[in-house]
Amino acid sequence: MGLDWVSERHLRVLFCAESPDLPVGRLDQAARAIRDAGVAGLSSVTLAWNSLLLEFDPATPDEDAATATVRAVLSEAWASSNDEAWRAVEIPACFEGEFAPDVEAVAAYHGMPPSSLVETFCAALFVVRFVGFCPGFAYLSGLPSALETPRLSTPRVRVPAGSVGIAGDQAGVYPLATPGGWWLIGRTPRVMFDARRNPPALLAPGDRVRFVPIRADEFHAFQRTGQHV
């Protein structure tokens, strides 16, 4: 575990830089411990892939004291944390027609039929590493190596909300209509982010996610009823 000040107000905590598969549940517990510890001058804690970014008020006087306090809190929290408690989330998605504009291109890139791509993707268990880019966008690890695909060379100006995308060794679901550079292999009718909900985002760090393939008519039925037929 390394701590370094990346600006006058930001302290980065880097966990196991050599291991990209650090249990995200333990990271989330560490972030909660720091938030609950009442560290002087701390204004926010942001969770990333294998690190935390701590933002302090401009008036925080002593970087060494803040670093020592955070290190002590983390040492205690890390010793007692685990990655056993997690939530399972199923996301129905349609991988055909207008809902999957890139599924044939990605399948061709990997030399497999689209049906095999969808089967491989839906057999995977994904883990929400962190949420970023836009409200509710969860970065998912666990994409099978057989489906790893470089990002689009030219991003789209607009990606429809609910689009299921892959890029590199990650997957994700666009919660809002935004620009995006990932390959779109499906779309879910589930609302991934709603500011009126509590919590607004469907997914949170540590969640385990599986995708369930549905037909186009089931997609539209889900939109009408909010339930998977």
C-alpha positions as CSV (number, residue, x, y, z in Angstrom):
1,M,0.0,0.0,0.0
2,G,1.5,3.3,-1.1
3,L,0.4,6.9,-0.2
4,D,1.5,9.9,-2.2
5,W,0.3,13.4,-2.6
6,V,-0.6,14.0,-6.3
7,S,-1.5,17.6,-5.7
8,E,-1.7,20.1,-2.8
9,R,-5.2,18.8,-2.0
10,H,-5.2,15.2,-3.2
11,L,-3.7,12.1,-1.5
12,R,-3.7,8.9,-3.5
13,V,-3.7,5.5,-1.8
14,L,-2.5,2.8,-4.2
15,F,-3.2,-0.8,-3.2
16,C,-1.2,-3.7,-4.7
17,A,-0.2,-2.0,-7.9
18,E,1.1,-5.3,-9.3
19,S,-2.3,-7.0,-8.8
20,P,-5.2,-5.7,-11.0
21,D,-7.5,-8.2,-9.3
22,L,-7.5,-6.7,-5.9
23,P,-10.8,-7.6,-4.2
24,V,-13.0,-4.6,-4.7
25,G,-15.1,-5.3,-1.6
26,R,-12.0,-4.6,0.5
27,L,-11.4,-1.4,-1.3
28,D,-14.9,-0.3,-0.6
29,Q,-14.6,-1.1,3.1
30,A,-11.4,0.8,3.2
31,A,-13.0,3.8,1.7
32,R,-15.9,3.6,4.2
33,A,-13.4,3.4,7.1
34,I,-11.7,6.6,6.0
35,R,-15.0,8.4,5.5
36,D,-16.1,7.3,9.0
37,A,-12.9,8.1,10.8
38,G,-13.3,11.9,10.8
39,V,-9.9,12.6,9.3
40,A,-9.2,16.3,9.7
41,G,-9.8,18.3,6.5
42,L,-11.0,15.4,4.5
43,S,-13.8,16.4,2.0
44,S,-14.2,13.4,-0.2
45,V,-13.0,9.8,-1.0
46,T,-13.2,8.5,-4.5
47,L,-12.9,4.7,-5.3
48,A,-11.0,3.7,-8.5
49,W,-9.7,0.3,-9.9
50,N,-7.1,-0.4,-7.3
51,S,-6.7,3.0,-5.5
52,L,-8.5,5.7,-3.5
53,L,-8.2,9.4,-4.1
54,L,-8.7,11.5,-1.0
55,E,-9.5,15.2,-1.4
56,F,-8.7,17.6,1.4
57,D,-9.8,21.1,2.1
58,P,-7.3,23.8,1.0
59,A,-6.7,24.8,4.6
60,T,-5.4,21.3,5.6
61,P,-2.2,22.3,7.3
62,D,0.0,19.2,7.6
63,E,0.4,16.7,4.8
64,D,2.6,14.4,7.0
65,A,0.0,14.3,9.8
66,A,-2.8,13.6,7.4
67,T,-0.8,10.9,5.7
68,A,0.0,9.3,9.1
69,T,-3.7,9.4,10.2
70,V,-4.9,7.8,6.9
71,R,-2.3,5.1,7.1
72,A,-3.3,4.2,10.6
73,V,-7.0,4.1,9.7
74,L,-6.3,1.9,6.7
75,S,-4.0,-0.5,8.5
76,E,-6.7,-1.2,11.0
77,A,-9.5,-1.4,8.4
78,W,-7.5,-3.6,6.1
79,A,-6.7,-6.1,8.8
80,S,-10.4,-6.7,9.6
81,S,-11.9,-6.4,6.1
82,N,-12.9,-9.2,3.7
83,D,-14.5,-9.6,0.3
84,E,-17.2,-12.1,1.2
85,A,-20.2,-9.8,1.3
86,W,-21.4,-8.9,-2.2
87,R,-24.7,-8.4,-4.1
88,A,-25.7,-10.4,-7.2
89,V,-27.4,-8.4,-10.0
90,E,-28.9,-9.8,-13.2
91,I,-29.1,-7.5,-16.1
92,P,-31.4,-8.6,-19.0
93,A,-30.1,-7.5,-22.4
94,C,-31.0,-8.0,-26.0
95,F,-28.0,-8.9,-28.2
96,E,-29.7,-8.7,-31.6
97,G,-30.8,-6.2,-34.3
98,E,-30.8,-2.5,-33.5
99,F,-29.8,-3.2,-29.9
100,A,-26.5,-4.7,-30.9
101,P,-25.0,-2.6,-33.7
102,D,-21.4,-4.0,-33.2
103,V,-22.1,-7.6,-32.3
104,E,-21.4,-9.0,-35.8
105,A,-18.2,-6.9,-36.2
106,V,-16.8,-8.0,-32.8
107,A,-17.7,-11.6,-33.5
108,A,-15.9,-11.4,-36.8
109,Y,-12.9,-9.9,-35.2
110,H,-12.6,-12.9,-32.9
111,G,-13.5,-15.4,-35.6
112,M,-16.7,-16.7,-34.0
113,P,-20.4,-16.5,-34.8
114,P,-22.4,-13.8,-32.9
115,S,-24.3,-16.5,-31.0
116,S,-21.0,-17.8,-29.5
117,L,-20.0,-14.3,-28.6
118,V,-23.3,-13.8,-26.7
119,E,-23.1,-17.2,-25.1
120,T,-19.5,-16.5,-23.9
121,F,-20.4,-13.0,-22.6
122,C,-23.4,-14.2,-20.7
123,A,-21.6,-17.1,-19.1
124,A,-19.2,-14.6,-17.4
125,L,-19.5,-13.3,-13.9
126,F,-18.5,-9.6,-13.8
127,V,-17.4,-7.5,-10.9
128,V,-18.1,-3.8,-10.5
129,R,-14.7,-2.3,-9.9
130,F,-15.7,1.3,-9.6
131,V,-18.3,3.8,-10.9
132,G,-17.1,6.8,-13.0
133,F,-17.1,8.5,-16.5
134,C,-20.7,9.6,-16.0
135,P,-23.3,9.0,-13.2
136,G,-24.0,5.3,-12.8
137,F,-21.4,4.0,-15.3
138,A,-19.9,0.9,-13.7
139,Y,-16.6,-0.5,-14.9
140,L,-16.8,-4.3,-15.0
141,S,-13.9,-6.7,-14.8
142,G,-14.3,-10.3,-15.7
143,L,-14.6,-10.1,-19.5
144,P,-13.4,-13.4,-20.9
145,S,-10.0,-13.1,-22.6
146,A,-11.6,-14.5,-25.8
147,L,-13.7,-11.3,-26.1
148,E,-11.0,-8.7,-25.4
149,T,-11.3,-6.1,-28.1
150,P,-9.5,-2.7,-28.7
151,R,-11.6,0.4,-28.3
152,L,-13.2,2.0,-31.3
153,S,-10.7,4.1,-33.3
154,T,-13.4,6.8,-33.6
155,P,-15.8,7.2,-30.7
156,R,-19.5,7.6,-31.3
157,V,-21.0,11.0,-30.7
158,R,-24.1,9.4,-29.0
159,V,-24.5,6.0,-27.4
160,P,-28.1,5.1,-26.4
161,A,-28.8,4.7,-22.7
162,G,-28.7,1.0,-21.7
163,S,-26.1,0.0,-24.3
164,V,-23.9,-2.9,-23.3
165,G,-20.3,-2.2,-24.4
166,I,-16.9,-3.8,-24.3
167,A,-13.4,-2.4,-24.7
168,G,-10.1,-3.9,-23.8
169,D,-10.6,-6.3,-21.0
170,Q,-13.6,-4.5,-19.5
171,A,-17.4,-4.3,-20.0
172,G,-19.9,-1.7,-19.0
173,V,-23.5,-0.5,-19.5
174,Y,-24.0,3.1,-20.5
175,P,-26.6,4.5,-18.0
176,L,-27.2,7.7,-20.0
177,A,-27.1,8.7,-23.7
178,T,-23.5,10.0,-24.0
179,P,-20.6,9.8,-26.4
180,G,-18.6,6.6,-26.1
181,G,-15.8,4.6,-27.7
182,W,-16.7,1.1,-26.7
183,W,-18.1,-1.6,-29.0
184,L,-21.9,-2.0,-28.5
185,I,-22.9,-5.7,-28.4
186,G,-26.3,-5.4,-26.7
187,R,-28.7,-3.2,-24.8
188,T,-30.7,-3.6,-21.5
189,P,-34.1,-2.2,-20.8
190,R,-33.2,-1.8,-17.1
191,V,-32.8,1.8,-15.9
192,M,-29.2,2.0,-14.8
193,F,-29.4,5.4,-13.3
194,D,-32.3,7.4,-11.9
195,A,-31.7,10.5,-9.8
196,R,-35.1,9.9,-8.1
197,R,-34.1,6.5,-6.8
198,N,-32.2,5.8,-3.6
199,P,-29.5,5.0,-4.5
200,P,-29.7,6.5,-8.0
201,A,-27.3,4.0,-9.6
202,L,-28.3,0.4,-10.1
203,L,-24.7,-0.9,-9.6
204,A,-22.2,-0.3,-6.9
205,P,-18.6,-1.3,-6.3
206,G,-18.3,-5.0,-5.4
207,D,-21.6,-6.1,-7.1
208,R,-21.4,-9.3,-9.1
209,V,-23.2,-9.0,-12.4
210,R,-24.5,-11.5,-14.9
211,F,-26.2,-10.7,-18.2
212,V,-29.3,-12.6,-19.2
213,P,-30.0,-12.7,-23.0
214,I,-33.6,-11.7,-24.0
215,R,-35.4,-11.3,-27.3
216,A,-36.4,-8.0,-28.8
217,D,-40.1,-8.5,-27.9
218,E,-39.0,-9.2,-24.3
219,F,-37.0,-6.0,-24.3
220,H,-40.1,-4.0,-25.2
221,A,-42.2,-5.9,-22.7
222,F,-39.7,-5.1,-19.9
223,Q,-39.8,-1.4,-20.9
224,R,-43.6,-1.5,-20.5
225,T,-43.8,-3.4,-17.3
226,G,-40.4,-3.1,-15.6
227,Q,-40.3,-6.9,-15.3
228,H,-38.4,-9.6,-17.1
229,V,-41.0,-11.8,-19.0
